[in-house]
Amino acid sequence: MSFLNKISGWRTKVFVWIGLPVIAAAGLLAGATDLAPTWQAKNGGGTSGTFTAVHEECGRRNCEWRGTFVATEGGARRDDVILYDAPDGLAKDATAPARDTGARAGVFSTTGGSTYLWVTGLSLAGVAALVAWVVIIVRTIRRRREATQPSAPPASFAPSA
């Protein structure tokens, strides 16, 4: 914890006062909102149904399928949702079994995958950054209060007359 005892250098200051709050906000907002739905899907919960692939969106590192989810029972429908953990070989207009667990942007493939690990990691990083940031703020406030308080005069051991 010696890092927390002395915050010096502009890189460290930028990380502590800007980086940690940004990591905490991103982790908590993006991860925590979908944490329960991802674990529910991993454990087989949610509403079963069918995902129909409409189009694939690719970024620099990965691709994701967007489409329509229709529940098996009741026929509830969600349009323009992502299929998390999509099976390999999915093509346009193809269908795949899926589960709707209430995630913000999508439904989960019943074949399983690692989305729950990513969301859990993101959430834990957000919590860790928030805790570290709060500890640093509390220590900084304490240190400043201690520095502004006058120190007590040294006790004299001289005999009093």
C-alpha positions in Angstrom: 0.0 0.0 0.0 3.0 2.3 -0.3 1.5 3.5 -3.5 -1.5 4.9 -1.6 0.7 6.6 0.9 2.4 8.9 -1.6 0.7 10.1 -4.8 3.3 11.9 -6.9 4.1 12.2 -10.5 1.6 13.4 -13.1 0.9 10.0 -14.5 -0.1 8.6 -11.1 -2.2 11.7 -10.4 -4.1 11.4 -13.7 -4.7 7.7 -13.1 -5.9 8.2 -9.5 -8.1 11.2 -10.1 -9.4 10.5 -13.6 -8.6 6.9 -14.5 -10.0 5.2 -11.4 -13.4 7.0 -11.5 -13.7 6.2 -15.2 -12.9 2.5 -14.7 -15.3 2.4 -11.8 -18.1 4.1 -13.7 -17.6 1.9 -16.8 -17.4 -1.3 -14.8 -20.4 -0.6 -12.7 -22.6 0.8 -15.3 -21.8 -1.6 -18.1 -21.1 -4.7 -16.1 -23.4 -4.6 -13.1 -26.6 -3.9 -15.2 -26.2 -7.2 -17.0 -24.5 -9.3 -14.2 -27.6 -11.0 -13.0 -29.0 -11.7 -16.5 -25.7 -13.3 -17.7 -25.5 -15.6 -14.7 -29.2 -16.5 -15.0 -28.6 -17.5 -18.6 -25.5 -19.5 -17.7 -27.5 -21.4 -15.2 -30.3 -22.1 -17.7 -32.8 -19.5 -16.4 -35.0 -17.1 -18.3 -37.5 -17.5 -21.1 -36.7 -20.0 -23.8 -37.3 -19.0 -27.4 -35.8 -18.7 -30.9 -33.4 -16.1 -32.2 -33.6 -15.3 -35.9 -30.5 -13.7 -37.3 -31.2 -10.5 -39.3 -27.7 -8.9 -39.8 -24.2 -9.2 -38.5 -22.3 -6.2 -37.2 -18.5 -6.5 -37.1 -16.1 -4.3 -35.2 -12.3 -4.3 -35.1 -12.1 -7.5 -33.0 -15.4 -9.3 -33.0 -18.7 -9.7 -34.8 -22.2 -10.0 -33.3 -25.5 -11.1 -34.7 -28.5 -8.9 -34.3 -32.0 -10.1 -34.9 -35.4 -11.0 -33.5 -36.2 -13.1 -30.4 -39.6 -14.8 -30.1 -40.4 -16.6 -26.9 -41.6 -20.2 -27.1 -44.4 -19.7 -24.6 -46.6 -16.7 -25.0 -44.9 -15.4 -28.1 -43.3 -12.4 -26.5 -41.0 -10.7 -29.1 -37.9 -8.6 -28.9 -36.7 -6.9 -32.0 -33.1 -5.8 -32.8 -31.4 -7.7 -30.0 -27.9 -9.1 -29.9 -27.4 -12.9 -29.6 -24.6 -13.3 -27.0 -22.4 -16.3 -27.4 -23.8 -17.0 -30.9 -23.0 -20.4 -32.2 -20.4 -20.8 -35.0 -21.8 -20.9 -38.5 -24.8 -18.8 -37.8 -26.0 -17.1 -41.1 -28.5 -14.5 -42.1 -32.2 -15.7 -41.6 -30.9 -18.8 -39.7 -32.4 -19.5 -36.3 -30.8 -20.5 -33.0 -32.3 -21.5 -29.6 -31.9 -18.7 -27.1 -32.9 -17.5 -23.6 -34.2 -14.1 -22.6 -33.1 -13.2 -19.1 -33.8 -9.5 -19.3 -30.3 -8.3 -20.4 -30.4 -4.7 -21.7 -29.4 -5.3 -25.3 -29.8 -9.0 -26.0 -30.6 -12.6 -25.4 -28.2 -15.5 -24.8 -27.5 -18.6 -26.9 -28.4 -21.9 -25.2 -25.1 -23.3 -26.4 -23.3 -21.4 -23.7 -20.3 -19.2 -23.8 -18.1 -16.9 -21.9 -20.1 -13.7 -21.7 -20.8 -14.2 -18.0 -17.1 -14.2 -17.4 -16.5 -10.9 -19.2 -19.4 -9.2 -17.5 -18.3 -10.5 -14.1 -14.8 -9.3 -14.7 -16.0 -5.9 -15.8 -18.1 -5.6 -12.7 -15.3 -6.7 -10.4 -12.9 -4.2 -12.0 -15.5 -1.5 -11.4 -15.9 -2.4 -7.8 -12.2 -2.6 -7.2 -11.5 0.7 -8.9 -14.3 2.4 -6.8 -13.0 0.9 -3.5 -9.4 2.0 -4.3 -10.5 5.5 -5.3 -12.6 5.9 -2.1 -9.6 4.7 0.1 -7.3 7.1 -1.7 -9.7 10.0 -1.1 -10.2 9.2 2.6 -6.4 8.9 3.1 -5.8 12.1 1.3 -8.4 14.0 3.4 -6.9 12.6 6.6 -3.4 13.4 5.6 -4.4 17.0 4.8 -6.3 17.4 8.1 -3.3 16.1 10.0 -1.0 18.5 8.2 -3.1 21.6 9.0 -3.5 20.8 12.7 -0.8 22.4 14.9 1.4 19.9 16.6 1.4 19.9 20.4 4.4 21.4 22.1 6.8 18.8 23.4 6.3 17.7 26.9 8.8 19.2 29.3 10.5 16.9 31.7 12.0 19.8 33.7 11.1 19.9 37.3 8.5 22.5 38.1 9.3 25.1 40.7 
